[in-house]
């Protein structure tokens, strides 16, 4: 499995922006969801790549806090 750097970076940015700017949470996650969809629709990544990319940043961000 090769996790998607597109979705990993988008996820970590969404986590950070949601944490520091709570008012933007729904917009940031909507953008992140569209990026997930676009990565699969444009055939840059398969579903398993997107799932891997979005599941790696939360544990690493919790560990670094």
N, CA, C and O atoms as a GROMACS GRO file, in nm:
protein
  260
    1UNK      N    1   0.084  -0.118   0.000
    1UNK     CA    2   0.000   0.000   0.000
    1UNK      C    3   0.089   0.124   0.000
    1UNK      O    4   0.182   0.136   0.080
    2UNK      N    5   0.060   0.215  -0.089
    2UNK     CA    6   0.129   0.342  -0.093
    2UNK      C    7   0.029   0.450  -0.055
    2UNK      O    8  -0.066   0.479  -0.129
    3UNK      N    9   0.051   0.509   0.060
    3UNK     CA   10  -0.045   0.612   0.102
    3UNK      C   11  -0.028   0.736   0.016
    3UNK      O   12   0.081   0.769  -0.030
    4UNK      N   13  -0.138   0.803  -0.006
    4UNK     CA   14  -0.142   0.921  -0.092
    4UNK      C   15  -0.090   1.043  -0.019
    4UNK      O   16  -0.143   1.082   0.085
    5UNK      N   17   0.014   1.104  -0.073
    5UNK     CA   18   0.066   1.227  -0.014
    5UNK      C   19  -0.033   1.342  -0.035
    5UNK      O   20  -0.039   1.434   0.047
    6UNK      N   21  -0.109   1.338  -0.144
    6UNK     CA   22  -0.212   1.441  -0.167
    6UNK      C   23  -0.309   1.443  -0.050
    6UNK      O   24  -0.337   1.549   0.006
    7UNK      N   25  -0.362   1.328  -0.015
    7UNK     CA   26  -0.462   1.323   0.092
    7UNK      C   27  -0.399   1.338   0.229
    7UNK      O   28  -0.461   1.393   0.320
    8UNK      N   29  -0.276   1.290   0.246
    8UNK     CA   30  -0.208   1.305   0.374
    8UNK      C   31  -0.183   1.451   0.408
    8UNK      O   32  -0.209   1.494   0.520
    9UNK      N   33  -0.133   1.526   0.311
    9UNK     CA   34  -0.108   1.670   0.333
    9UNK      C   35  -0.239   1.746   0.354
    9UNK      O   36  -0.246   1.835   0.439
   10UNK      N   37  -0.340   1.712   0.278
   10UNK     CA   38  -0.469   1.779   0.295
   10UNK      C   39  -0.529   1.749   0.432
   10UNK      O   40  -0.589   1.837   0.495
   11UNK      N   41  -0.512   1.627   0.479
   11UNK     CA   42  -0.565   1.589   0.610
   11UNK      C   43  -0.493   1.662   0.722
   11UNK      O   44  -0.557   1.714   0.813
   12UNK      N   45  -0.361   1.667   0.716
   12UNK     CA   46  -0.287   1.735   0.822
   12UNK      C   47  -0.315   1.885   0.822
   12UNK      O   48  -0.322   1.947   0.928
   13UNK      N   49  -0.332   1.943   0.704
   13UNK     CA   50  -0.367   2.085   0.697
   13UNK      C   51  -0.506   2.109   0.753
   13UNK      O   52  -0.530   2.208   0.823
   14UNK      N   53  -0.600   2.019   0.722
   14UNK     CA   54  -0.736   2.033   0.774
   14UNK      C   55  -0.738   2.020   0.925
   14UNK      O   56  -0.810   2.092   0.994
   15UNK      N   57  -0.659   1.927   0.978
   15UNK     CA   58  -0.652   1.912   1.124
   15UNK      C   59  -0.596   2.038   1.190
   15UNK      O   60  -0.649   2.083   1.291
   16UNK      N   61  -0.492   2.093   1.134
   16UNK     CA   62  -0.430   2.213   1.191
   16UNK      C   63  -0.523   2.335   1.181
   16UNK      O   64  -0.542   2.407   1.279
   17UNK      N   65  -0.579   2.355   1.063
   17UNK     CA   66  -0.669   2.470   1.046
   17UNK      C   67  -0.793   2.458   1.133
   17UNK      O   68  -0.841   2.557   1.187
   18UNK      N   69  -0.847   2.338   1.146
   18UNK     CA   70  -0.964   2.317   1.231
   18UNK      C   71  -0.932   2.342   1.378
   18UNK      O   72  -1.016   2.389   1.454
   19UNK      N   73  -0.811   2.309   1.416
   19UNK     CA   74  -0.770   2.330   1.555
   19UNK      C   75  -0.750   2.478   1.586
   19UNK      O   76  -0.798   2.526   1.689
   20UNK      N   77  -0.680   2.550   1.499
   20UNK     CA   78  -0.648   2.689   1.527
   20UNK      C   79  -0.755   2.788   1.483
   20UNK      O   80  -0.763   2.898   1.537
   21UNK      N   81  -0.836   2.750   1.386
   21UNK     CA   82  -0.944   2.837   1.336
   21UNK      C   83  -1.075   2.758   1.330
   21UNK      O   84  -1.116   2.716   1.222
   22UNK      N   85  -1.140   2.736   1.443
   22UNK     CA   86  -1.260   2.652   1.447
   22UNK      C   87  -1.374   2.699   1.356
   22UNK      O   88  -1.457   2.618   1.315
   23UNK      N   89  -1.379   2.826   1.325
   23UNK     CA   90  -1.487   2.877   1.239
   23UNK      C   91  -1.475   2.825   1.096
   23UNK      O   92  -1.574   2.822   1.022
   24UNK      N   93  -1.356   2.784   1.056
   24UNK     CA   94  -1.336   2.738   0.919
   24UNK      C   95  -1.349   2.586   0.903
   24UNK      O   96  -1.328   2.534   0.794
   25UNK      N   97  -1.383   2.517   1.009
   25UNK     CA   98  -1.381   2.370   1.008
   25UNK      C   99  -1.463   2.309   0.895
   25UNK      O  100  -1.413   2.223   0.823
   26UNK      N  101  -1.588   2.352   0.879
   26UNK     CA  102  -1.671   2.288   0.776
   26UNK      C  103  -1.620   2.316   0.635
   26UNK      O  104  -1.633   2.231   0.547
   27UNK      N  105  -1.563   2.433   0.612
   27UNK     CA  106  -1.510   2.465   0.480
   27UNK      C  107  -1.382   2.388   0.450
   27UNK      O  108  -1.362   2.338   0.339
   28UNK      N  109  -1.298   2.379   0.550
   28UNK     CA  110  -1.171   2.308   0.533
   28UNK      C  111  -1.195   2.160   0.505
   28UNK      O  112  -1.131   2.103   0.417
   29UNK      N  113  -1.286   2.099   0.579
   29UNK     CA  114  -1.312   1.956   0.558
   29UNK      C  115  -1.391   1.932   0.429
   29UNK      O  116  -1.378   1.825   0.369
   30UNK      N  117  -1.471   2.029   0.386
   30UNK     CA  118  -1.537   2.015   0.256
   30UNK      C  119  -1.433   2.017   0.144
   30UNK      O  120  -1.441   1.938   0.050
   31UNK      N  121  -1.337   2.106   0.155
   31UNK     CA  122  -1.228   2.112   0.057
   31UNK      C  123  -1.147   1.982   0.059
   31UNK      O  124  -1.112   1.928  -0.046
   32UNK      N  125  -1.118   1.934   0.177
   32UNK     CA  126  -1.041   1.810   0.190
   32UNK      C  127  -1.117   1.693   0.129
   32UNK      O  128  -1.058   1.609   0.062
   33UNK      N  129  -1.247   1.687   0.152
   33UNK     CA  130  -1.328   1.581   0.092
   33UNK      C  131  -1.329   1.589  -0.060
   33UNK      O  132  -1.324   1.486  -0.128
   34UNK      N  133  -1.335   1.711  -0.114
   34UNK     CA  134  -1.328   1.725  -0.259
   34UNK      C  135  -1.192   1.681  -0.313
   34UNK      O  136  -1.183   1.625  -0.422
   35UNK      N  137  -1.087   1.707  -0.237
   35UNK     CA  138  -0.955   1.663  -0.280
   35UNK      C  139  -0.946   1.510  -0.278
   35UNK      O  140  -0.886   1.451  -0.368
   36UNK      N  141  -1.004   1.446  -0.178
   36UNK     CA  142  -1.009   1.299  -0.174
   36UNK      C  143  -1.079   1.247  -0.300
   36UNK      O  144  -1.029   1.157  -0.367
   37UNK      N  145  -1.194   1.304  -0.328
   37UNK     CA  146  -1.272   1.260  -0.445
   37UNK      C  147  -1.194   1.283  -0.574
   37UNK      O  148  -1.190   1.195  -0.661
   38UNK      N  149  -1.130   1.400  -0.588
   38UNK     CA  150  -1.058   1.432  -0.710
   38UNK      C  151  -0.939   1.340  -0.731
   38UNK      O  152  -0.909   1.303  -0.845
   39UNK      N  153  -0.871   1.302  -0.624
   39UNK     CA  154  -0.756   1.212  -0.637
   39UNK      C  155  -0.799   1.078  -0.695
   39UNK      O  156  -0.724   1.017  -0.772
   40UNK      N  157  -0.918   1.032  -0.659
   40UNK     CA  158  -0.967   0.904  -0.713
   40UNK      C  159  -1.030   0.923  -0.851
   40UNK      O  160  -1.008   0.842  -0.940
   41UNK      N  161  -1.106   1.030  -0.869
   41UNK     CA  162  -1.175   1.054  -0.996
   41UNK      C  163  -1.076   1.073  -1.111
   41UNK      O  164  -1.099   1.024  -1.222
   42UNK      N  165  -0.968   1.144  -1.085
   42UNK     CA  166  -0.867   1.169  -1.188
   42UNK      C  167  -0.767   1.055  -1.200
   42UNK      O  168  -0.668   1.065  -1.273
   43UNK      N  169  -0.793   0.946  -1.128
   43UNK     CA  170  -0.713   0.824  -1.131
   43UNK      C  171  -0.568   0.846  -1.086
   43UNK      O  172  -0.477   0.778  -1.134
   44UNK      N  173  -0.548   0.942  -0.995
   44UNK     CA  174  -0.415   0.960  -0.937
   44UNK      C  175  -0.390   0.854  -0.831
   44UNK      O  176  -0.276   0.811  -0.811
   45UNK      N  177  -0.497   0.813  -0.762
   45UNK     CA  178  -0.486   0.716  -0.654
   45UNK      C  179  -0.608   0.625  -0.650
   45UNK      O  180  -0.716   0.661  -0.697
   46UNK      N  181  -0.587   0.507  -0.593
   46UNK     CA  182  -0.698   0.416  -0.566
   46UNK      C  183  -0.754   0.448  -0.428
   46UNK      O  184  -0.694   0.523  -0.351
   47UNK      N  185  -0.870   0.389  -0.399
   47UNK     CA  186  -0.935   0.413  -0.270
   47UNK      C  187  -0.843   0.376  -0.154
   47UNK      O  188  -0.836   0.450  -0.056
   48UNK      N  189  -0.774   0.264  -0.163
   48UNK     CA  190  -0.687   0.222  -0.052
   48UNK      C  191  -0.574   0.323  -0.029
   48UNK      O  192  -0.532   0.342   0.085
   49UNK      N  193  -0.526   0.386  -0.134
   49UNK     CA  194  -0.424   0.490  -0.119
   49UNK      C  195  -0.479   0.611  -0.043
   49UNK      O  196  -0.412   0.668   0.043
   50UNK      N  197  -0.600   0.649  -0.076
   50UNK     CA  198  -0.664   0.764  -0.011
   50UNK      C  199  -0.690   0.732   0.136
   50UNK      O  200  -0.666   0.816   0.223
   51UNK      N  201  -0.740   0.613   0.164
   51UNK     CA  202  -0.766   0.573   0.303
   51UNK      C  203  -0.634   0.572   0.382
   51UNK      O  204  -0.629   0.617   0.496
   52UNK      N  205  -0.528   0.520   0.321
   52UNK     CA  206  -0.398   0.520   0.387
   52UNK      C  207  -0.346   0.660   0.411
   52UNK      O  208  -0.291   0.688   0.517
   53UNK      N  209  -0.364   0.747   0.314
   53UNK     CA  210  -0.317   0.885   0.327
   53UNK      C  211  -0.392   0.963   0.432
   53UNK      O  212  -0.334   1.049   0.499
   54UNK      N  213  -0.520   0.935   0.449
   54UNK     CA  214  -0.595   1.011   0.548
   54UNK      C  215  -0.590   0.948   0.686
   54UNK      O  216  -0.631   1.011   0.784
   55UNK      N  217  -0.540   0.825   0.698
   55UNK     CA  218  -0.534   0.762   0.829
   55UNK      C  219  -0.397   0.781   0.896
   55UNK      O  220  -0.386   0.759   1.017
   56UNK      N  221  -0.294   0.820   0.823
   56UNK     CA  222  -0.163   0.838   0.884
   56UNK      C  223  -0.145   0.970   0.960
   56UNK      O  224  -0.083   0.968   1.066
   57UNK      N  225  -0.194   1.084   0.912
   57UNK     CA  226  -0.170   1.210   0.984
   57UNK      C  227  -0.232   1.221   1.124
   57UNK      O  228  -0.166   1.276   1.212
   58UNK      N  229  -0.354   1.172   1.151
   58UNK     CA  230  -0.407   1.191   1.287
   58UNK      C  231  -0.321   1.129   1.398
   58UNK      O  232  -0.297   1.196   1.498
   59UNK      N  233  -0.274   1.005   1.384
   59UNK     CA  234  -0.188   0.954   1.492
   59UNK      C  235  -0.056   1.029   1.504
   59UNK      O  236  -0.006   1.050   1.615
   60UNK      N  237   0.000   1.070   1.393
   60UNK     CA  238   0.128   1.141   1.399
   60UNK      C  239   0.109   1.281   1.459
   60UNK      O  240   0.198   1.329   1.529
   61UNK      N  241  -0.003   1.346   1.432
   61UNK     CA  242  -0.025   1.478   1.490
   61UNK      C  243  -0.056   1.467   1.640
   61UNK      O  244  -0.020   1.555   1.718
   62UNK      N  245  -0.122   1.360   1.680
   62UNK     CA  246  -0.148   1.340   1.822
   62UNK      C  247  -0.019   1.307   1.896
   62UNK      O  248   0.000   1.347   2.011
   63UNK      N  249   0.070   1.235   1.830
   63UNK     CA  250   0.198   1.198   1.892
   63UNK      C  251   0.288   1.320   1.908
   63UNK      O  252   0.364   1.328   2.004
   64UNK      N  253   0.281   1.413   1.816
   64UNK     CA  254   0.370   1.528   1.820
   64UNK      C  255   0.321   1.638   1.914
   64UNK      O  256   0.396   1.731   1.943
   65UNK      N  257   0.198   1.629   1.961
   65UNK     CA  258   0.143   1.733   2.048
   65UNK      C  259   0.193   1.722   2.191
   65UNK      O  260   0.155   1.803   2.276
   0.00000   0.00000   0.00000
